Amino acid sequence: MLARAIRARIEALLPANLGTLAARAQALRRRVKEAVTDPMARRRLWERLLQGPFRHAVLAGAEAEAERILSHELKVGQRQPAGRVALIGCGPGDPDLLTLKALQHLEAADILVIDRLVDPRILDYARRDAKRIFVGKDPHGGSTAQSEINRILVREAQAGKLVARLKGGDPFVFGRAAEEMGALQSAGISVEVVPGVTAAHACAARVGLPVTSRERMRQFSVVTGATAKGMPGLDWAALAAPEAAFAVYMGVGNASGIRANLLSAGASPATPVVIVENGTRANERAVATTLADLTDCVSQLGLHAPAVIFVGLDWADAGLARPDHVSAYRRQPSPHRRAEEPQPGTAEARP
Ligand SMILES: C[S@@+](CC[C@H](N)C(=O)[O-])C[C@H]1O[C@@H](n2cnc3c(N)ncnc32)[C@H](O)[C@@H]1O
Protein backbone atom coordinates (compact mmCIF):
# COMPACT_ATOMS: atom_id res chain seq x y z
CA MET A 1 0.00 0.00 0.00
CA LEU A 2 2.82 2.38 0.90
CA ALA A 3 4.65 1.68 -2.36
CA ARG A 4 1.45 2.29 -4.28
CA ALA A 5 0.84 5.58 -2.45
CA ILE A 6 4.41 6.72 -3.14
CA ARG A 7 4.08 5.79 -6.82
CA ALA A 8 0.82 7.71 -7.15
CA ARG A 9 2.44 10.74 -5.53
CA ILE A 10 5.46 10.62 -7.83
CA GLU A 11 3.27 10.18 -10.90
CA ALA A 12 1.18 13.16 -9.87
CA LEU A 13 4.32 15.31 -9.57
CA LEU A 14 5.96 14.33 -12.86
CA PRO A 15 4.71 15.06 -16.37
CA ALA A 16 3.36 11.97 -18.10
CA ASN A 17 5.77 12.22 -21.04
CA LEU A 18 8.92 12.78 -19.00
CA GLY A 19 10.44 9.82 -20.85
CA THR A 20 10.59 11.97 -24.00
CA LEU A 21 12.73 14.52 -22.17
CA ALA A 22 14.97 11.79 -20.75
CA ALA A 23 15.50 10.31 -24.22
CA ARG A 24 16.23 13.76 -25.70
CA ALA A 25 18.74 14.50 -22.91
CA GLN A 26 20.42 11.13 -23.42
CA ALA A 27 20.83 11.79 -27.13
CA LEU A 28 22.32 15.22 -26.39
CA ARG A 29 24.98 14.23 -23.88
CA ARG A 30 27.89 14.08 -26.33
CA ARG A 31 26.94 17.31 -28.11
CA VAL A 32 26.68 19.17 -24.79
CA LYS A 33 29.98 17.77 -23.52
CA GLU A 34 31.83 18.84 -26.62
CA ALA A 35 30.27 22.31 -26.70
CA VAL A 36 30.75 23.09 -23.00
CA THR A 37 33.93 21.68 -21.53
CA ASP A 38 33.87 23.35 -18.08
CA PRO A 39 32.05 20.93 -15.70
CA MET A 40 30.42 23.67 -13.63
CA ALA A 41 29.20 25.55 -16.69
CA ARG A 42 27.91 22.24 -18.06
CA ARG A 43 25.98 21.51 -14.86
CA ARG A 44 24.30 24.91 -15.07
CA LEU A 45 23.50 24.35 -18.70
CA TRP A 46 21.84 21.03 -17.89
CA GLU A 47 19.89 22.65 -15.08
CA ARG A 48 18.62 25.27 -17.48
CA LEU A 49 17.81 22.74 -20.18
CA LEU A 50 15.96 20.38 -17.87
CA GLN A 51 14.02 23.03 -15.97
CA GLY A 52 13.51 25.92 -18.38
CA PRO A 53 11.97 26.63 -21.79
CA PHE A 54 13.86 23.75 -23.49
CA ARG A 55 12.09 21.27 -21.22
CA HIS A 56 8.70 22.82 -21.94
CA ALA A 57 9.33 22.79 -25.69
CA VAL A 58 10.39 19.11 -25.67
CA LEU A 59 7.45 18.06 -23.51
CA ALA A 60 5.08 19.99 -25.77
CA GLY A 61 6.58 18.26 -28.86
CA ALA A 62 7.76 21.63 -30.29
CA GLU A 63 10.94 20.23 -31.85
CA ALA A 64 11.99 23.29 -33.89
CA GLU A 65 11.58 25.55 -30.85
CA ALA A 66 13.54 23.10 -28.68
CA GLU A 67 16.40 23.06 -31.21
CA ARG A 68 16.44 26.86 -31.38
CA ILE A 69 16.70 27.15 -27.58
CA LEU A 70 19.33 24.42 -27.45
CA SER A 71 21.57 26.09 -30.07
CA HIS A 72 21.42 29.35 -28.16
CA GLU A 73 22.17 27.65 -24.82
CA LEU A 74 25.16 25.80 -26.30
CA LYS A 75 26.54 29.10 -27.61
CA VAL A 76 26.31 30.92 -24.27
CA GLY A 77 26.87 27.86 -22.09
CA GLN A 78 30.67 28.03 -22.17
CA ARG A 79 30.75 31.45 -20.51
CA GLN A 80 31.78 31.50 -16.86
CA PRO A 81 28.45 31.51 -15.00
CA ALA A 82 27.84 34.39 -12.61
CA GLY A 83 27.69 33.39 -8.95
CA ARG A 84 24.69 34.26 -6.83
CA VAL A 85 23.79 34.11 -3.17
CA ALA A 86 20.42 33.26 -1.65
CA LEU A 87 19.97 34.20 2.01
CA ILE A 88 17.56 31.48 3.01
CA GLY A 89 15.33 31.37 6.07
CA CYS A 90 15.27 27.72 7.13
CA GLY A 91 12.69 28.09 9.88
CA PRO A 92 12.98 26.98 13.49
CA GLY A 93 13.94 23.32 12.94
CA ASP A 94 11.21 21.14 11.46
CA PRO A 95 12.19 20.69 7.77
CA ASP A 96 8.50 20.56 6.81
CA LEU A 97 8.38 24.29 7.56
CA LEU A 98 10.80 25.08 4.72
CA THR A 99 9.25 27.05 1.88
CA LEU A 100 9.19 25.61 -1.64
CA LYS A 101 11.52 28.39 -2.70
CA ALA A 102 14.03 27.49 0.02
CA LEU A 103 13.89 23.89 -1.17
CA GLN A 104 14.55 24.89 -4.79
CA HIS A 105 17.62 26.90 -3.75
CA LEU A 106 18.88 24.08 -1.52
CA GLU A 107 18.62 21.58 -4.33
CA ALA A 108 20.51 23.82 -6.75
CA ALA A 109 23.28 25.19 -4.50
CA ASP A 110 26.97 24.40 -5.06
CA ILE A 111 27.94 25.79 -1.64
CA LEU A 112 26.05 25.79 1.65
CA VAL A 113 27.09 28.30 4.29
CA ILE A 114 25.34 27.06 7.40
CA ASP A 115 24.34 28.74 10.68
CA ARG A 116 24.38 26.91 14.01
CA LEU A 117 20.60 27.01 14.39
CA VAL A 118 19.89 25.31 11.08
CA ASP A 119 18.50 21.87 11.81
CA PRO A 120 20.79 19.15 10.34
CA ARG A 121 17.76 17.40 8.78
CA ILE A 122 17.41 20.35 6.40
CA LEU A 123 20.80 19.54 4.87
CA ASP A 124 19.35 16.25 3.54
CA TYR A 125 17.55 18.31 0.89
CA ALA A 126 20.79 19.74 -0.51
CA ARG A 127 22.88 18.14 -3.24
CA ARG A 128 25.20 15.51 -1.81
CA ASP A 129 28.18 17.02 -3.60
CA ALA A 130 27.47 20.58 -2.37
CA LYS A 131 30.33 21.91 -0.24
CA ARG A 132 29.27 22.59 3.35
CA ILE A 133 30.79 25.44 5.35
CA PHE A 134 29.64 25.69 8.99
CA VAL A 135 29.80 29.23 10.36
CA GLY A 136 27.73 28.88 13.52
CA LYS A 137 27.73 31.66 16.05
CA ASP A 138 27.74 29.93 19.41
CA PRO A 139 26.63 32.27 22.23
CA HIS A 140 29.30 30.59 24.42
CA GLY A 141 32.19 31.06 21.95
CA GLY A 142 33.41 29.05 19.02
CA SER A 143 32.01 31.36 16.39
CA THR A 144 32.93 32.67 12.96
CA ALA A 145 33.19 36.47 12.84
CA GLN A 146 30.56 38.19 10.69
CA SER A 147 33.31 39.79 8.57
CA GLU A 148 34.69 36.31 7.83
CA ILE A 149 31.21 35.03 6.85
CA ASN A 150 30.80 38.00 4.49
CA ARG A 151 34.21 37.25 3.00
CA ILE A 152 33.29 33.58 2.39
CA LEU A 153 30.02 34.53 0.68
CA VAL A 154 31.72 37.06 -1.61
CA ARG A 155 34.61 34.67 -2.39
CA GLU A 156 32.37 31.75 -3.36
CA ALA A 157 29.98 33.85 -5.45
CA GLN A 158 32.90 35.50 -7.26
CA ALA A 159 34.11 32.00 -8.16
CA GLY A 160 30.81 31.56 -10.01
CA LYS A 161 29.12 29.36 -7.39
CA LEU A 162 25.47 29.23 -6.43
CA VAL A 163 25.65 29.90 -2.71
CA ALA A 164 22.88 29.03 -0.27
CA ARG A 165 23.37 30.93 2.98
CA LEU A 166 21.25 28.95 5.42
CA LYS A 167 19.91 30.79 8.43
CA GLY A 168 17.63 29.77 11.26
CA GLY A 169 14.10 31.19 11.22
CA ASP A 170 13.76 34.24 8.99
CA PRO A 171 16.92 35.96 7.71
CA PHE A 172 15.58 39.43 8.50
CA VAL A 173 14.58 38.70 12.12
CA PHE A 174 17.69 38.97 14.30
CA GLY A 175 19.52 37.25 11.48
CA ARG A 176 22.20 39.81 10.46
CA ALA A 177 21.08 39.35 6.87
CA ALA A 178 21.39 43.08 6.18
CA GLU A 179 25.14 42.96 6.86
CA GLU A 180 25.58 40.05 4.45
CA MET A 181 23.40 41.71 1.81
CA GLY A 182 25.41 44.91 2.14
CA ALA A 183 28.74 43.10 1.66
CA LEU A 184 27.40 41.20 -1.38
CA GLN A 185 25.84 44.27 -2.97
CA SER A 186 29.08 46.23 -2.51
CA ALA A 187 30.88 43.45 -4.37
CA GLY A 188 28.28 43.61 -7.17
CA ILE A 189 26.93 40.13 -6.44
CA SER A 190 23.32 39.24 -7.04
CA VAL A 191 21.53 38.33 -3.81
CA GLU A 192 18.03 37.07 -3.08
CA VAL A 193 16.35 36.80 0.31
CA VAL A 194 14.08 33.82 0.91
CA PRO A 195 11.85 34.38 3.94
CA GLY A 196 11.48 31.68 6.55
CA VAL A 197 9.15 30.96 9.47
CA THR A 198 10.51 32.94 12.38
CA ALA A 199 10.90 31.26 15.78
CA ALA A 200 8.19 33.29 17.53
CA HIS A 201 5.54 32.35 14.99
CA ALA A 202 6.55 28.71 14.89
CA CYS A 203 6.71 28.42 18.69
CA ALA A 204 3.36 30.18 19.11
CA ALA A 205 1.83 27.75 16.64
CA ARG A 206 3.33 24.74 18.45
CA VAL A 207 1.61 25.71 21.69
CA GLY A 208 -1.56 27.08 20.08
CA LEU A 209 -0.95 30.57 21.45
CA PRO A 210 -2.40 33.37 19.29
CA VAL A 211 -0.10 36.40 19.21
CA THR A 212 -2.90 38.83 18.41
CA SER A 213 -6.59 38.80 19.20
CA ARG A 214 -9.35 40.98 17.86
CA GLU A 215 -10.56 42.18 21.21
CA ARG A 216 -7.47 42.51 23.38
CA MET A 217 -4.09 42.22 21.71
CA ARG A 218 -3.88 44.56 18.76
CA GLN A 219 -0.11 44.71 18.62
CA PHE A 220 2.66 42.22 19.10
CA SER A 221 6.39 42.91 19.05
CA VAL A 222 9.58 40.92 18.97
CA VAL A 223 12.53 42.07 21.03
CA THR A 224 16.00 40.76 21.70
CA GLY A 225 16.92 39.76 25.24
CA ALA A 226 20.66 40.03 24.64
CA THR A 227 23.20 42.07 22.71
CA ALA A 228 26.95 41.65 22.29
CA LYS A 229 27.28 44.06 25.25
CA GLY A 230 24.74 42.35 27.54
CA MET A 231 21.20 43.50 28.34
CA PRO A 232 19.67 45.54 25.51
CA GLY A 233 18.34 49.04 26.14
CA LEU A 234 14.63 48.52 25.52
CA ASP A 235 11.62 50.70 26.17
CA TRP A 236 10.84 48.82 29.39
CA ALA A 237 7.96 51.16 30.32
CA ALA A 238 6.16 50.35 27.04
CA LEU A 239 6.85 46.62 27.45
CA ALA A 240 5.58 46.72 31.04
CA ALA A 241 2.21 48.21 30.02
CA PRO A 242 -0.74 45.92 30.82
CA GLU A 243 -1.70 45.55 27.14
CA ALA A 244 1.85 44.81 25.93
CA ALA A 245 2.43 41.44 24.28
CA PHE A 246 5.82 40.47 22.93
CA ALA A 247 8.28 37.67 22.24
CA VAL A 248 11.83 37.80 23.54
CA TYR A 249 14.48 36.15 21.37
CA MET A 250 17.87 35.24 22.89
CA GLY A 251 16.40 35.95 26.32
CA VAL A 252 16.76 32.84 28.52
CA GLY A 253 20.36 33.69 29.48
CA ASN A 254 19.18 37.12 30.72
CA ALA A 255 15.86 36.01 32.22
CA SER A 256 16.56 37.57 35.59
CA GLY A 257 17.50 40.94 34.02
CA ILE A 258 14.39 40.92 31.84
CA ARG A 259 12.20 40.12 34.84
CA ALA A 260 13.85 42.82 36.99
CA ASN A 261 13.57 45.50 34.28
CA LEU A 262 9.91 44.73 33.60
CA LEU A 263 8.96 44.65 37.29
CA SER A 264 10.78 47.91 38.02
CA ALA A 265 9.00 49.50 35.05
CA GLY A 266 5.68 48.59 36.67
CA ALA A 267 4.72 45.27 35.05
CA SER A 268 2.42 43.10 37.11
CA PRO A 269 4.18 40.10 38.70
CA ALA A 270 1.23 38.01 37.52
CA THR A 271 1.87 38.83 33.83
CA PRO A 272 1.64 35.54 31.98
CA VAL A 273 4.84 34.13 30.49
CA VAL A 274 5.18 31.18 28.13
CA ILE A 275 8.59 29.78 27.24
CA VAL A 276 9.16 27.47 24.27
CA GLU A 277 12.58 25.84 24.08
CA ASN A 278 13.74 24.07 20.89
CA GLY A 279 10.42 24.76 19.22
CA THR A 280 9.45 22.26 16.45
CA ARG A 281 12.42 20.01 17.28
CA ALA A 282 12.34 16.54 18.84
CA ASN A 283 13.48 17.95 22.19
CA GLU A 284 10.88 20.76 22.32
CA ARG A 285 9.75 21.88 25.78
CA ALA A 286 7.09 24.41 26.64
CA VAL A 287 6.18 25.85 30.00
CA ALA A 288 3.75 28.47 31.25
CA THR A 289 4.58 30.62 34.23
CA THR A 290 4.38 34.23 35.41
CA LEU A 291 6.76 37.14 35.28
CA ALA A 292 7.34 36.80 39.04
CA ASP A 293 8.52 33.20 38.59
CA LEU A 294 10.41 33.66 35.32
CA THR A 295 13.95 33.42 36.70
CA ASP A 296 13.23 30.44 38.94
CA CYS A 297 11.41 28.69 36.14
CA VAL A 298 14.36 29.07 33.74
CA SER A 299 16.96 28.01 36.30
CA GLN A 300 15.02 25.19 37.98
CA LEU A 301 13.88 23.61 34.73
CA GLY A 302 17.31 24.23 33.15
CA LEU A 303 15.86 26.01 30.11
CA HIS A 304 18.45 26.93 27.50
CA ALA A 305 18.78 28.62 24.13
CA PRO A 306 17.26 28.43 21.66
CA ALA A 307 14.07 29.51 23.35
CA VAL A 308 11.41 32.16 22.87
CA ILE A 309 9.87 33.85 25.90
CA PHE A 310 6.34 35.14 25.29
CA VAL A 311 5.28 37.86 27.70
CA GLY A 312 1.73 39.13 28.13
CA LEU A 313 0.09 36.37 26.13
CA ASP A 314 -2.00 33.53 27.38
CA TRP A 315 -4.65 31.22 26.11
CA ALA A 316 -7.44 32.70 28.21
CA ASP A 317 -7.34 35.90 26.12
CA ALA A 318 -8.34 33.89 23.08
CA GLY A 319 -10.92 31.84 24.98
CA LEU A 320 -8.62 28.81 24.90
CA ALA A 321 -7.24 26.48 27.56
CA ARG A 322 -3.55 25.74 28.11
CA PRO A 323 -2.70 22.65 26.03
CA ASP A 324 -1.70 19.54 27.98
CA HIS A 325 1.78 19.41 26.48
CA VAL A 326 2.60 22.80 28.01
CA SER A 327 3.54 22.30 31.65
CA ALA A 328 2.85 24.99 34.24
CA TYR A 329 5.61 26.21 36.54
CA ARG A 330 4.86 27.85 39.84
CA ARG A 331 7.51 28.67 42.39
CA GLN A 332 7.05 26.86 45.69
CA PRO A 333 6.42 29.33 48.53
CA SER A 334 9.60 29.59 50.58
CA PRO A 335 9.59 30.40 54.31
CA HIS A 336 12.68 32.59 53.67
CA ARG A 337 11.11 34.81 51.02
CA ARG A 338 11.44 38.50 51.73
CA ALA A 339 8.21 40.27 52.52
CA GLU A 340 8.53 42.84 49.70
CA GLU A 341 9.07 40.22 46.99
CA PRO A 342 6.09 39.90 44.64
CA GLN A 343 3.93 36.86 45.17
CA PRO A 344 3.61 34.59 42.17
CA GLY A 345 0.32 34.34 40.34
CA THR A 346 -0.74 31.37 38.32
CA ALA A 347 0.11 30.99 34.68
CA GLU A 348 -3.53 31.48 33.76
CA ALA A 349 -3.95 34.73 35.72
CA ARG A 350 -4.09 38.04 33.87
CA PRO A 351 -2.36 41.09 35.29
C1 LIG B 1 20.08 34.83 16.41
S1 LIG B 1 18.39 34.62 16.72
C2 LIG B 1 17.85 34.07 15.17
C3 LIG B 1 16.38 34.22 14.97
C4 LIG B 1 15.92 33.71 13.64
N1 LIG B 1 16.43 34.49 12.56
C5 LIG B 1 14.38 33.62 13.55
O1 LIG B 1 13.79 34.35 12.75
O2 LIG B 1 13.81 32.81 14.26
C6 LIG B 1 18.39 33.17 17.70
C7 LIG B 1 17.21 33.09 18.62
O3 LIG B 1 16.05 32.69 17.91
C8 LIG B 1 15.21 31.94 18.76
N2 LIG B 1 15.04 30.59 18.19
C9 LIG B 1 15.57 30.13 17.06
N3 LIG B 1 15.17 28.87 16.82
C10 LIG B 1 14.37 28.52 17.85
C11 LIG B 1 13.63 27.34 18.18
N4 LIG B 1 13.65 26.26 17.40
N5 LIG B 1 12.90 27.35 19.32
C12 LIG B 1 12.88 28.44 20.11
N6 LIG B 1 13.55 29.57 19.84
C13 LIG B 1 14.28 29.61 18.73
C14 LIG B 1 15.90 31.88 20.12
O4 LIG B 1 15.45 32.96 20.89
C15 LIG B 1 17.35 32.06 19.71
O5 LIG B 1 18.13 32.51 20.80
The ligand as an ORCA input file, in Angstrom:
! r2SCAN-3c Opt
* xyz 0 1
  C      20.081     34.832     16.408
  S      18.394     34.619     16.724
  C      17.847     34.065     15.172
  C      16.381     34.219     14.966
  C      15.923     33.706     13.636
  N      16.431     34.489     12.559
  C      14.384     33.619     13.546
  O      13.787     34.351     12.750
  O      13.810     32.807     14.260
  C      18.395     33.168     17.702
  C      17.207     33.090     18.619
  O      16.049     32.693     17.905
  C      15.215     31.938     18.758
  N      15.045     30.590     18.191
  C      15.573     30.133     17.061
  N      15.168     28.866     16.823
  C      14.370     28.521     17.847
  C      13.628     27.344     18.182
  N      13.647     26.261     17.400
  N      12.904     27.352     19.319
  C      12.877     28.443     20.111
  N      13.554     29.570     19.844
  C      14.281     29.614     18.726
  C      15.898     31.875     20.118
  O      15.453     32.964     20.887
  C      17.346     32.059     19.713
  O      18.132     32.513     20.796
*
